[in-house]
Amino acid sequence: MMKYKKIRRSLLKTMLGGLVLAFAVTPVYAEKLSKVRIGVATAGGGEPITWGGSPGAVARINGWVEEAFKDDGVEVEWVFFKGAGPAVNEALSNKQIDFAYHGDLPSVVGRSNGLKTRVLLISGARNNLYLVTPVGSDIKSINDLKGKRVSIFRGTNGHLVANNLLAAHGLKERDIKGINLDSGSAQAALASKSVDAAFGGQELFKLRNQGLIDIVHSTQGKEPVFTRQAHLHVRDEFANAHPEAVQKVVDTFVRAADWASDEKNREALFRLWARSGTPYESYVAEFENQDLAVRNSPLIDDFIVGRYKEVVSDALELKLIRRDVSVDDWFDTRFLQKALETQGLTHRWTRFDVTGKPQQQAKVATVASGG
């Protein structure tokens, strides 16, 4: 009798184990998608709210993402953050958004804090940074900033470039009286002369054209290592659950990048971006003597990967992050590659080497030198 009970217990144990295993390997299907939420690391402007300087804004203004999901009955929600990159990190962490248009440094900070995302494509490469002062200032270069009140929007991709520019001129952030202001507050402080100088982007041209500021330093046309990059990334969890939705969003951003890279559309592009509230003339100045296809390429090439690795290195050195983070496994180009192939854009954009030079030219130079 005891032997029989032991055999029965053994059989029950085996059956229960099989049931547990069956449940473990059975795929868990995600609930039907009802909404796609895209966060943008800027307060934006206009009606509806949008932003400028990125191909992603073209998709936003033209309603191309909404168009892609219309037949599926999926709502598309755009969320704009006055707190820029740091605020987007918080939203990603709290699962309040699925995708994010984001700058390089704040995304690296988020990754160092455990955010699990995938960078899908670039959406605004080689963005310039400017140092400006109120008109009549005695500050004529970065060298004159020591001890001055300088606006820096901390935690954004402009923060790191500003530090690199300071370092290139023998200064550190502690040598200035840094004041953390968002772009709108920085413009107000410049107009009222509450700060001596400010680092910022294309939004500052509006004040220059009003005769309120002077630009004393510009990264435009300088070494590409002093530029900022922005990208579209997605939460890992969302990408695993809804790969088809990820592909649709990437498809629309690539479509927008193609249109924004066409020189025939230069004026129309700047007019479109101007709906954000940043004047048309500001984009003319920001993109002066620069190829649209270089600035609006979605490609993740050696230059982009190299820049993100440098951002990690610089952020560690400046103690903006506490631990090293991997970069190579962060980029997921499968969706981008499929979009390029589907839309016949495989050879649309030039790839650049880690120094920012066209890869084809670099190879030609090697052959010519006998390498």
C-alpha positions as CSV (number, residue, x, y, z in Angstrom):
1,M,0.0,0.0,0.0
2,M,2.8,2.4,0.9
3,K,4.5,1.6,-2.3
4,Y,1.4,2.4,-4.3
5,K,1.0,5.8,-2.6
6,K,4.6,6.6,-3.4
7,I,4.1,5.7,-7.1
8,R,0.9,7.8,-7.1
9,R,2.6,10.8,-5.6
10,S,5.5,10.5,-8.1
11,L,3.0,10.4,-11.0
12,L,1.1,13.5,-9.7
13,K,4.4,15.4,-9.3
14,T,5.4,14.5,-12.8
15,M,2.0,15.7,-14.2
16,L,2.1,18.9,-12.2
17,G,5.6,19.6,-13.4
18,G,4.5,19.1,-17.0
19,L,1.6,21.5,-16.5
20,V,4.0,24.1,-15.1
21,L,6.4,23.6,-18.0
22,A,3.5,23.9,-20.5
23,F,2.4,27.2,-19.1
24,A,6.1,28.4,-19.0
25,V,6.6,27.8,-22.7
26,T,3.2,29.0,-23.9
27,P,3.7,32.4,-25.4
28,V,2.0,35.3,-23.7
29,Y,0.1,37.4,-26.3
30,A,0.1,41.1,-25.8
31,E,-3.3,42.9,-25.5
32,K,-4.5,44.5,-28.7
33,L,-2.8,47.8,-29.2
34,S,-5.1,50.8,-28.8
35,K,-2.6,53.7,-28.5
36,V,0.9,54.6,-29.5
37,R,2.5,57.3,-27.3
38,I,5.5,59.3,-28.7
39,G,7.4,61.6,-26.3
40,V,9.3,64.6,-27.6
41,A,12.1,66.2,-25.6
42,T,11.0,69.8,-26.0
43,A,8.1,71.9,-25.0
44,G,7.3,72.6,-28.7
45,G,4.9,75.2,-29.9
46,G,2.2,75.9,-32.4
47,E,-1.2,74.4,-32.9
48,P,-1.2,71.5,-32.9
49,I,2.0,71.4,-30.8
50,T,5.1,70.5,-32.8
51,W,8.8,71.1,-33.0
52,G,11.4,71.9,-35.6
53,G,14.9,70.9,-36.8
54,S,14.1,67.2,-37.0
55,P,12.6,64.9,-39.8
56,G,10.4,63.5,-37.0
57,A,8.6,66.9,-37.0
58,V,7.7,66.4,-40.6
59,A,6.0,63.1,-39.8
60,R,4.2,64.9,-36.9
61,I,3.0,67.9,-38.8
62,N,1.8,65.9,-41.9
63,G,0.0,63.3,-39.7
64,W,1.9,60.4,-41.3
65,V,2.1,58.3,-38.1
66,E,-1.7,58.7,-37.6
67,E,-2.2,57.8,-41.2
68,A,-0.1,54.6,-40.8
69,F,-2.3,53.4,-37.9
70,K,-5.7,54.6,-39.1
71,D,-6.9,51.3,-40.5
72,D,-5.9,49.6,-37.2
73,G,-8.0,51.9,-35.2
74,V,-4.9,52.8,-33.1
75,E,-4.7,56.3,-31.6
76,V,-1.4,58.2,-31.8
77,E,-0.6,60.5,-28.9
78,W,2.3,63.0,-29.0
79,V,3.6,64.2,-25.6
80,F,5.9,67.2,-25.4
81,F,8.1,67.8,-22.4
82,K,9.2,71.3,-21.2
83,G,11.7,69.5,-19.0
84,A,13.4,68.1,-22.2
85,G,15.6,65.0,-21.9
86,P,15.4,64.4,-18.1
87,A,11.6,64.6,-18.2
88,V,11.5,62.1,-21.0
89,N,13.6,59.7,-19.1
90,E,11.1,59.9,-16.2
91,A,8.2,59.3,-18.5
92,L,9.9,56.2,-20.1
93,S,10.7,54.9,-16.6
94,N,7.1,55.2,-15.6
95,K,5.9,53.7,-18.9
96,Q,3.9,56.8,-19.8
97,I,5.3,56.8,-23.3
98,D,6.4,54.1,-25.8
99,F,8.7,56.0,-28.1
100,A,10.8,59.1,-27.5
101,Y,12.5,61.7,-29.7
102,H,15.6,62.3,-27.5
103,G,19.1,63.7,-27.4
104,D,22.2,61.7,-27.0
105,L,23.3,62.7,-23.4
106,P,20.0,62.4,-21.7
107,S,19.4,59.0,-23.3
108,V,22.8,57.8,-22.1
109,V,21.9,59.1,-18.6
110,G,18.7,57.1,-18.8
111,R,20.5,54.0,-19.9
112,S,23.0,54.3,-17.1
113,N,20.1,54.4,-14.7
114,G,18.6,51.1,-16.0
115,L,16.2,52.3,-18.7
116,K,15.8,49.5,-21.3
117,T,15.3,51.0,-24.7
118,R,16.5,50.5,-28.3
119,V,17.7,53.3,-30.5
120,L,15.9,52.8,-33.8
121,L,17.2,55.6,-36.0
122,I,18.8,59.1,-36.0
123,S,16.4,62.0,-36.3
124,G,18.5,65.1,-36.4
125,A,22.3,64.7,-36.7
126,R,25.1,67.2,-36.2
127,N,22.9,69.8,-34.4
128,N,24.9,73.0,-33.7
129,L,25.5,74.8,-30.5
130,Y,25.9,78.5,-30.0
131,L,27.3,80.7,-27.2
132,V,25.4,84.0,-27.1
133,T,25.5,87.2,-25.0
134,P,23.3,90.2,-24.5
135,V,24.2,92.9,-27.0
136,G,27.0,95.2,-25.8
137,S,28.6,92.5,-23.6
138,D,32.4,92.5,-23.1
139,I,32.4,88.7,-23.6
140,K,33.9,88.1,-27.0
141,S,34.8,84.4,-26.8
142,I,34.5,81.3,-24.7
143,N,37.8,82.4,-23.1
144,D,36.0,85.3,-21.4
145,L,33.5,83.2,-19.5
146,K,35.4,82.6,-16.4
147,G,33.4,83.8,-13.4
148,K,30.4,84.8,-15.6
149,R,26.8,83.8,-15.2
150,V,26.2,81.4,-18.0
151,S,22.9,79.6,-18.8
152,I,23.3,75.8,-19.5
153,F,20.3,73.5,-19.8
154,R,21.7,70.7,-17.7
155,G,21.0,67.1,-18.6
156,T,20.4,67.9,-22.2
157,N,22.6,67.1,-25.2
158,G,23.7,70.7,-25.3
159,H,25.1,70.4,-21.7
160,L,27.8,68.0,-22.8
161,V,28.9,69.9,-25.9
162,A,29.0,73.1,-23.8
163,N,31.4,71.3,-21.4
164,N,33.5,70.1,-24.3
165,L,33.8,73.6,-25.7
166,L,34.8,74.9,-22.3
167,A,37.4,72.2,-22.0
168,A,38.8,73.1,-25.5
169,H,39.4,76.6,-24.2
170,G,41.0,75.5,-20.9
171,L,37.9,75.9,-18.7
172,K,35.6,73.6,-16.7
173,E,32.0,74.1,-15.8
174,R,33.1,75.0,-12.2
175,D,35.0,78.0,-13.6
176,I,31.7,79.6,-14.6
177,K,28.6,80.5,-12.6
178,G,26.4,77.9,-14.3
179,I,22.7,78.6,-14.2
180,N,20.3,75.7,-15.1
181,L,17.6,77.2,-17.4
182,D,15.4,75.6,-20.1
183,S,15.5,77.2,-23.5
184,G,12.5,79.5,-22.9
185,S,13.8,80.7,-19.6
186,A,17.3,81.3,-21.0
187,Q,15.9,83.5,-23.8
188,A,14.0,85.6,-21.2
189,A,17.1,85.9,-19.1
190,L,19.2,87.0,-22.0
191,A,16.6,89.6,-23.0
192,S,16.5,91.0,-19.4
193,K,20.3,90.6,-19.1
194,S,19.8,88.4,-16.0
195,V,22.6,86.2,-17.4
196,D,25.9,87.2,-18.9
197,A,25.8,84.4,-21.6
198,A,24.0,81.3,-22.6
199,F,24.6,78.1,-24.6
200,G,21.8,77.1,-26.8
201,G,20.6,76.1,-30.3
202,Q,18.7,77.5,-33.3
203,E,16.0,79.0,-31.1
204,L,18.5,81.8,-30.2
205,F,18.5,83.2,-33.8
206,K,15.2,84.8,-33.0
207,L,16.8,87.0,-30.4
208,R,19.7,87.8,-32.6
209,N,17.3,88.9,-35.4
210,Q,15.6,91.1,-32.9
211,G,18.9,92.8,-32.0
212,L,18.9,91.5,-28.5
213,I,22.0,89.2,-28.5
214,D,25.3,88.6,-30.3
215,I,26.6,85.2,-31.2
216,V,30.2,84.9,-30.0
217,H,30.8,81.3,-30.8
218,S,29.2,78.8,-33.2
219,T,30.0,75.1,-33.8
220,Q,28.6,75.4,-37.4
221,G,31.2,74.3,-39.9
222,K,33.6,73.2,-37.2
223,E,34.6,69.8,-36.0
224,P,31.6,67.4,-36.0
225,V,32.7,66.2,-32.5
226,F,31.2,69.5,-31.2
227,T,27.8,68.7,-32.6
228,R,24.8,67.1,-30.9
229,Q,22.8,64.1,-32.1
230,A,19.1,63.2,-31.6
231,H,17.3,59.9,-32.2
232,L,14.1,57.9,-31.9
233,H,14.1,55.1,-29.5
234,V,11.5,52.7,-28.0
235,R,11.0,50.8,-24.8
236,D,12.2,47.2,-25.0
237,E,9.0,46.0,-23.5
238,F,6.9,47.7,-26.1
239,A,9.1,46.6,-29.0
240,N,8.8,42.9,-27.9
241,A,5.1,43.1,-27.6
242,H,4.3,45.2,-30.7
243,P,7.0,44.8,-33.4
244,E,4.6,45.6,-36.2
245,A,3.8,49.0,-34.5
246,V,7.5,49.7,-34.2
247,Q,8.0,49.1,-37.9
248,K,5.1,51.4,-38.8
249,V,6.6,54.3,-36.8
250,V,10.1,53.7,-38.2
251,D,8.6,53.6,-41.7
252,T,7.0,57.0,-41.3
253,F,10.2,58.6,-39.8
254,V,12.3,57.2,-42.7
255,R,9.7,58.6,-45.1
256,A,10.0,62.0,-43.4
257,A,13.8,61.8,-43.4
258,D,13.7,61.2,-47.2
259,W,11.5,64.2,-47.8
260,A,13.5,66.4,-45.4
261,S,16.7,65.5,-47.2
262,D,15.6,66.7,-50.6
263,E,17.2,70.1,-51.4
264,K,14.1,70.9,-53.5
265,N,12.1,70.9,-50.3
266,R,14.5,73.2,-48.3
267,E,12.2,76.2,-48.2
268,A,9.1,74.1,-47.6
269,L,10.8,72.2,-44.9
270,F,11.8,75.4,-43.0
271,R,8.3,76.8,-43.4
272,L,6.9,73.5,-42.0
273,W,9.3,73.6,-39.0
274,A,8.4,77.3,-38.4
275,R,4.9,76.2,-37.3
276,S,6.6,75.3,-34.0
277,G,7.0,79.0,-33.3
278,T,10.7,79.2,-34.2
279,P,11.0,81.6,-37.1
280,Y,11.7,80.4,-40.7
281,E,14.8,82.6,-40.7
282,S,16.2,80.7,-37.7
283,Y,16.3,77.5,-39.7
284,V,17.8,79.2,-42.7
285,A,20.6,80.4,-40.4
286,E,21.0,77.0,-38.6
287,F,21.3,75.1,-41.9
288,E,23.3,77.6,-43.8
289,N,25.9,76.0,-46.2
290,Q,24.9,72.5,-44.9
291,D,23.5,69.6,-46.9
292,L,20.0,68.6,-45.8
293,A,20.9,64.9,-46.5
294,V,23.7,65.0,-44.0
295,R,21.7,66.7,-41.2
296,N,18.5,64.7,-41.8
297,S,20.0,61.2,-42.4
298,P,18.4,58.5,-40.3
299,L,21.4,56.2,-40.6
300,I,23.2,54.7,-37.6
301,D,26.7,54.7,-39.1
302,D,30.3,54.6,-37.6
303,F,30.1,58.3,-36.9
304,I,26.9,58.0,-34.9
305,V,28.1,55.0,-32.9
306,G,31.4,56.7,-32.3
307,R,29.7,59.9,-31.0
308,Y,27.5,58.0,-28.6
309,K,30.6,56.1,-27.2
310,E,32.3,59.5,-26.7
311,V,29.2,60.8,-25.0
312,V,29.4,57.9,-22.5
313,S,33.1,58.5,-22.0
314,D,32.6,62.3,-21.5
315,A,29.6,61.8,-19.2
316,L,31.6,59.4,-17.0
317,E,34.5,61.9,-16.8
318,L,32.2,64.7,-15.8
319,K,30.4,62.5,-13.4
320,L,27.1,63.0,-15.2
321,I,26.7,59.2,-15.0
322,R,28.0,56.9,-12.3
323,R,28.8,53.8,-14.3
324,D,29.8,52.8,-17.8
325,V,27.1,51.7,-20.3
326,S,27.2,49.6,-23.4
327,V,26.5,51.3,-26.7
328,D,27.0,48.6,-29.5
329,D,24.0,46.6,-28.3
330,W,21.8,49.6,-27.8
331,F,21.2,50.2,-31.5
332,D,18.6,48.0,-33.2
333,T,18.8,48.7,-36.9
334,R,16.5,45.9,-38.1
335,F,13.5,48.1,-38.4
336,L,15.4,50.8,-40.1
337,Q,17.0,48.4,-42.6
338,K,13.6,47.0,-43.5
339,A,12.2,50.5,-44.0
340,L,15.1,51.5,-46.2
341,E,14.6,48.3,-48.4
342,T,10.8,48.6,-48.6
343,Q,11.0,52.3,-49.6
344,G,13.9,51.8,-52.1
345,L,16.2,54.0,-50.0
346,T,19.1,51.7,-49.3
347,H,21.6,54.0,-51.0
348,R,19.8,57.3,-50.2
349,W,22.2,58.6,-47.7
350,T,26.0,58.7,-47.3
351,R,27.6,56.8,-44.4
352,F,30.3,58.5,-42.4
353,D,33.3,57.1,-40.6
354,V,34.0,57.8,-37.0
355,T,35.7,61.1,-37.7
356,G,32.7,62.4,-39.7
357,K,34.1,61.9,-43.1
358,P,32.3,60.1,-45.9
359,Q,33.3,56.4,-45.8
360,Q,33.7,56.2,-49.5
361,Q,36.1,59.1,-49.6
362,A,38.0,57.5,-46.7
363,K,38.4,54.3,-48.7
364,V,39.5,56.1,-51.9
365,A,42.1,57.9,-49.9
366,T,43.5,54.6,-48.5
367,V,43.7,53.1,-52.0
368,A,45.4,56.3,-53.4
369,S,48.1,56.1,-50.7
370,G,48.9,52.5,-51.5
371,G,47.2,51.1,-48.4
